Amino acid sequence: MARMADTSTATAAHDTDVAIIGGGMVGASLALGLAGTGVRVLLIESTPFDSAAQTSFDERTTALGNASRRIFSGLGVWDTIAPAAAAIRDIHVSDAGRFGFSRLNAREQGVDALGYVVANRIIGAALWGALTRAPGITLRVPARAEDLDISPTGVGFTLGDGSGGRERVTARLVVAADGAHSQVRVAAGIEAAVEDYEQIAVVANVAAEHAHHGTAYERFTPAGPLAVLPLRDGTYAVIWACRPAQAQEVLALGEGAYLASLQAQFGWRAGRFVRASRRGSYPLKLTRAASTVATRTVLIGNAAQALHPVAGQGFNLGLRDAAMLAEVLANAQGDVGAPQLLRQFSDWRARDREGVTRFTDGLVKLFADTRPGVPLLRNLGLLMFDLAPPAKGALARVSAGFGGPAPRLARGLPVRHV
């Protein structure tokens, strides 16, 4: 049993099948996936999606793979997201100061796009707009779950709305979708390993003098990866991984000095950078939960694994978590918190989770390796990769997952078996 001390008295009661703690992009997607399936869902989020304080749905961007596009289509929100999404037609990968580079082209891979870049606020508005109309979903926003009591027979907690209102909740299953610092994970007694990459991501939107034509760039610098991603309005989203001291310097620069510094690191493939938005930053760490399930508890998204943004795989992985969990729960025969059901979910997601984590972590460390001979071999590998269609095809399919069953939603199928 995992328990936090109860220090208050609730004035109302609510019984549900699944309580989702965290209404960011992954938690909201899970709730929407369960809408209309007969599973009663309570979604709890501490901050309204359209609040300036809601960091899950700010101006930062997410690169969606084609499997994620299909999941969002199945959830009924892609048509709302698509007008603000920039298609990635080409990807250019390079190693700063070295000769190696590689390119991926959507047409060569037989797809319309290799992915899509969308502002998180657009995704949040689409998901929460759909949730307000979804059957079988109870929303509690803003609210916080407190005094969590997890036992083999069920889950109980007190819900506080911040204005004195108290509600006692009972559920068959609690889902942790509350991020890398998950309090549900702690309450469930699940350990998490944290590795600090000693990098800070400095993010901004930047305009260049040339049209981007749907090209995304991933450039590896000595300090960390630099991603330059196309946006629908013709500008680029820049995610620049820097050492902490360098990040503070970059954040302190005036607009002109920032553009010049970015130009020096990135080069001239996009032309001259001419304008930049206000910059933001966040630390880069790898967080891995020891398990994704425990007694009547499931971890999804960043609560299960928070990854480096290199290759843009973190949210796509978390969305597949949500899609698979929705499928498992929607087709459950009986108790949605039964141990065998949770083990099934964990087993189905294990290969994908482990593969994506190793892939992103390996990329960061490979391109940070300065041992004699390693940079040369790395760049030869990039050149060989550029000439090898089978290898390029495999990388282009990364966003579909690294193994294990693919969620029905990712295959264009309804979440429930017919």
N, C-alpha and C positions, 0 to 999 in steps of 0.2 A: 504494500500500500504506500502511495505517496500522498502526503498531506501538508497543507499550510494551515496554520491555526486560524480558526474562525473567531473573529472579534466583534461581530455585529449581528443584528437580527434583520432578516429579510422581511418585507411586507407583502410580497406576492410570490407566486410559484409558476414555473414554466417547465413542462416536460417535452423532451425532444429526442429524436434518434441520434442526430449528429450535431455536435456543437463545434463550429469552426472558429478558432480564436485567431483573428487577423484577417482583415478584408482588403489586403493589397492585391496585386494582380493574380497571384497564385490562389489565395484563399477565395477571392471573388469568383475565379474561374471554376473552382471546385463546386461552390454553391450553385452556380449557374448550371453546371453539368448535372446536378442532382435535381434540378427543378422539374417538376412534373413526373418524377419517377415513383412517387409514393413514399419516398424517404423524407421524413420531417427534418428540416434543417434550420438551425439557429446560427446566424452569422453575426459575429461580434467584432466591432472595429472601434478603436478609441478616437479616431479623427475622421470627420466627414471627408469624402473623396475630393470635394471641391474646395477644401480649406487650404489657405496658404501654408498651414502647418503640416499638411499631409505630404510627407516626403516620398511616399510610394508613387504618387502621381504628379511629380513636378516636371520641369522642362527637360530633364534627362531623357535620353532616348534608349530604345531597345531594338536590337536586330532580331527579327523573327525569321526562323527557318520555315521551309514549306510545310513541314509537319505541324508547326504552330499555326500557320495560316489555316490549315485544314481543321485543326481543333477549334479555332475561333469561328470558322464557318459553321461547324457543327453546333457551336454554342449560340449561333444566330447573331454574332456581333461583327463579323468580318466586313459586311457591307457598310457598317457605320465607320469602321476603322480605315478601310481601303482608300477613301478619298484623301486622307492625310498621310498615307504610307508611300515612301519612296522605294521603288524597286531597285534591288542590287543586280545589275546586269553583268558586271565584271568585278573581280577581286584581284588586287595587285599586292603581293607580299614581297617585302624587301628587307635587307639587313643593312642598317646605316653604316657607311664607310666601307662596305664590301661590295663585291660584284654580283653576288647571288640574288636572284629574284624569281618569282613564279607568278603565273597568272591563271585565273579560272574564268571561264566565260559561260554564261547561262545557255546560250545557243548550242555550244559544243556539248553541253550536258543534257540537251533535249528538254529544257524547262524554260518557262517564261522568265523566271527570275531565280537567282540563287538565295534570295531572302528579301526582307522588307525592313526598312528603318522607320520607326514610329515614335513620336514623343509619348512618354508614359502617361501624361495627362489625357491624351486622346484615348488610350487603352482604358484608363480608369473611368472616363466618362461613358464609354461604350458599355463596359461591364456593369457599372452601377446603374446606368439607365435601364439596362435589361433586367437587373435584379429587382428593381422597384415594381416590375410588371410580372415577375416570375411566380408561378404557383408553388406552394409548399415551402416557401422561404420566409423566415421571420428575420427581420433586420433589427439589430440593436446598435445604433450609432448616434452620438458617441457613447460608448460604454466600455467598462473593463471587467474582466473576470477576476474574482478574488477568492481566496480561501479554497483553492482547488483541492478536492478530495477524490482520489482515484482508487477504486477497489475492484476486485474481480467481478463484482455484481453490478457496477455502474459508476458513473461520474457525477459528482455534485459540486457546485460552486455558487458563489454569490455574485450577482451582476449589479454593479454600481453605475449609475448614469452621470455621475459628476455633480448632480444638483440635489443629492440627498435621497433619490429614489433607489430602492433596494429590491432585488428580485432573486429568489432562490431557484436555481436551475438544476434539473436532473437530466442526464443523457446516457445513451448506451455507448457512445464513442466521443472522444474529444480529439480534434485535429489541430495540431500545432502548425499554424501558418503565420506565426508572429515573428519571423525573421531570424537572423543569425544569433541574436541574443535572446532566444526564445525562453520565456518564463515557463511555458508549458513543458518544454523539454526538461528544465530543471526540476519542476514539480513531479514529473514522471520518473525521475532518477536516471535519466539517460545522459551519460558522459559525452563530451564533445572535445575533439582535439582542435586546437587553433594554431596555425602557422602564419606568422607575420612575414609578408613578403618584403617588408620595409620599403614599401612604395606607397605613394599618394596619387590618386587619379585626379588630375586637374581637367575639368570639363568646361566646354564653351561651344557656342555655335559661331562658325566663321564663314564669311563670304569670300569667294575667290573671283578673280577676274575672268576665269573660263568656266563654261558650263560643265557640270560633273558627268553628264551622260550616264548616270547610274553606276559609276565606278566607286568602289570602296577600297580603301588602302589600309594595310596593316604593315607598319614599319617598326622594326625592332632596333631600338637604340641601346647604348650601354646602360642607361638608367632604367629602361623598361620599355614595353610596347607603346606605340603611338598609333591609335586608330583614327582614321579620318573617313567618316561615313556620310553618304549622300542623304540629303533631306528633301522633302517634297517641294519646298519653296526655292530650291536651287542652291541653298547654302550647305555647309557641312557640319556635322556633329564631330567634335574633336574630343577624344578621351586620351589624355597624355599621362602615362604612368611615369612619375618622377621619384627620385629619392626625396625623403622628407625635407631636407634643407633646400634642395633645388625647387621643390614644390612651393615652399614659402616665398622664395624669390620670384617664381613665375606668377604667383597670386598677387604679389605686391607691384608688379610691373604695370605701367600705363598701357593703354590699348596699343599704341604704336610699337612700344618696346616688346610687348607680348607677341604681336604679329611677326616682328623681326626675329625673335627667338624661336618661334614656331617654324618659321620659314627655314631657319638655319638647320633645325633638326629634321624637318620633313623633306626639304628640297622643293623643286619647282614643277613637279608632275601635274599639279592642279593649277599652275599659274601663280600669280602673286596673290597672297592673302591681303584683303583690303579692309575688312571690318570684322569686329569680334563683339560678341555679347558679353554680359557680365559673367565672370568665371565662378565656378563652384569646385568643391573638392570632397573626396572621401577616401579613407584608408583602404588598402587592399590586403585582405587576409584570406586564407583558406580555412574554412571551418567545416569539420566533418563529424557528424554525430556517430557514436559507436553503433547505434542501431536506429532504424527508422520506425520501429514499432516497440511498444511495451504494453503493459496491461491497459486495455481499452484506450490506447493512445496511438496516434499515427503522426509522424513528422513529414511535412512536405515543403518543397521550395527551400529557401535559405535556412529554415529551421533544421532541415536535414543535411544540406550541404550548401555553403556559400563559397562561390568560386571567384577566381580572378576573371576580369572581364575580357581577357584575351580570347579571340575567336568568338566572343559573344554567345557562349553556350549556357550560361547560368540560368537565365529565365526560361529558355527553351526546355532545359532539363526539368525545372520546377513545374512547368506547364504540363509536361508529360506525366509527372507525378500526379498532378491534379486530375488529369484525364483518366489515368489508370485507376486511381482511387474511386473516382465517380463510377467507373464501369464496375469495379468489384462490389461497391456498396449497392448500386442500383440493381444488380443481379443477385444479391445475397438472398438466400433462402433462410429467413429467420433473423437471428441476432446480428446486427451490423458491427457489434464489438467483439464477436467471437474470436478467440485466439487463432483458430485455423484460418479464418478469413484474413486476419492481419498478416499472418505468416505468408499466405498466398500473395498478398500485395507486395510484401517485402521481397520475396523470392523473385517475383516477376520484374521488379524494378532494379534488382541488384546489379546485373551486368551493365545496364545502361548507366546507372549511377557511378559505378566504379570506373567504367571506360571513359566517360566524359571527364571525371575528376582527374584521372591519370593523364588524359590528353591535354587538358588545359594546364595542369601543374607542370607537366613535362615540357610544354612549349615555353613557359616562362623561364624554367631553369635551363633549358637547352640554349636559348638565346642570351642568357646571362652568363654562360660559361665562357671564360676567357683563358682557359688553360691552353698552353701551346698546342697548335694543330687543330683544336676544336673549331674555331671560327672558319678555317679553310674547309674542313670537312663539311661543316654546316652549309656553307655557301655552295660547295659542289653538289650537295644534296638538293638544295633549292633549284639549281640549274637542271639537274637530272629529273627532278619532279616536274619541272616545266615541260620536259620533253616526253613524259610518260603518261599517256591518256588514262590507263587503268588506275594509276595512283590518284590522278586528279579527279576521276569519277568517284573514287572512294571518299575523298575529302569532301566533295560536293554533296555527298549523302550523309555527312556527319549529323546534320540537323534532324535526321529521321531517327537517330538513336544509335547506341553502340551495342545493341543486342538485347535479347529477351523479347517477350511479346510486345508488339506495338499496340498502343491503346486503340480501341475501335474508332474514337473520334479522329485520331491521327491518320486513319485509313479511310476517312470519309464515310464512316458508318455511324448509326445512332448508338448512344451509350448503352442502351438496353438491348439484349438479345431478342430477336423476333421469334 
